[in-house]
Amino acid sequence: MLNHQQIQKIINDYSKKIGLNIDDVILRDMPSGFGEPHLEISGGYYHYVICERGSELSRESFLDVDDFI
């Protein structure tokens, strides 16, 4: 299972390939509270979570990092 930094590196590599600035593609590891998505890694899953003002609005879970990305 990859950690947050390893996944961010993969995303940065993809971003560079398509001409995006890596500062514009940030994978957060905790909720900001402003509706921005973040990654949680637990129980063998990668969870793509969107929270706003303390309420979880959406959660998608993936076993495979390739499915997450």
C-alpha positions in Angstrom: 0.0 0.0 0.0 1.4 3.4 -1.0 1.5 6.3 1.4 0.2 9.8 0.8 3.6 11.2 -0.4 4.0 8.4 -2.9 0.6 9.0 -4.3 1.2 12.7 -4.5 4.4 12.0 -6.5 2.5 9.9 -9.0 -0.1 12.6 -9.4 2.7 15.2 -9.8 4.3 13.1 -12.6 0.9 12.8 -14.4 0.4 16.5 -14.0 3.7 17.4 -15.5 3.0 15.1 -18.5 -0.1 17.0 -19.4 1.4 20.4 -18.7 -0.2 21.3 -15.4 1.7 23.1 -12.6 2.1 20.7 -9.7 1.2 23.5 -7.3 -2.3 23.4 -8.8 -2.8 19.7 -8.2 -2.6 19.2 -4.4 -3.8 16.0 -2.8 -4.7 16.9 0.8 -4.3 14.4 3.6 -6.9 15.9 5.9 -10.1 17.9 5.5 -9.8 21.6 5.0 -13.4 22.2 5.9 -14.1 24.1 2.7 -15.4 21.3 0.4 -12.0 20.3 -1.0 -11.3 16.6 -1.4 -8.7 14.8 0.6 -7.2 11.3 0.7 -7.6 9.0 3.7 -5.7 5.7 3.8 -7.1 3.1 6.2 -8.1 -0.5 6.5 -6.3 -1.4 3.2 -8.4 1.2 1.3 -7.7 4.5 -0.3 -10.7 6.8 0.5 -11.4 9.9 -1.6 -13.4 12.1 0.8 -15.1 15.5 0.5 -16.0 17.3 3.7 -17.4 20.7 4.2 -17.9 22.5 7.6 -17.4 19.2 9.5 -19.9 17.2 7.4 -18.8 14.4 5.1 -20.5 14.9 1.8 -19.0 12.1 -0.3 -16.7 9.1 0.1 -15.4 6.8 -2.5 -13.2 3.8 -1.5 -10.7 1.9 -3.6 -8.5 -1.1 -3.0 -6.2 -0.4 -5.9 -4.3 2.9 -6.1 -4.6 2.8 -9.9 -8.4 2.9 -9.5 -8.1 5.8 -7.1 -5.9 7.8 -9.4 
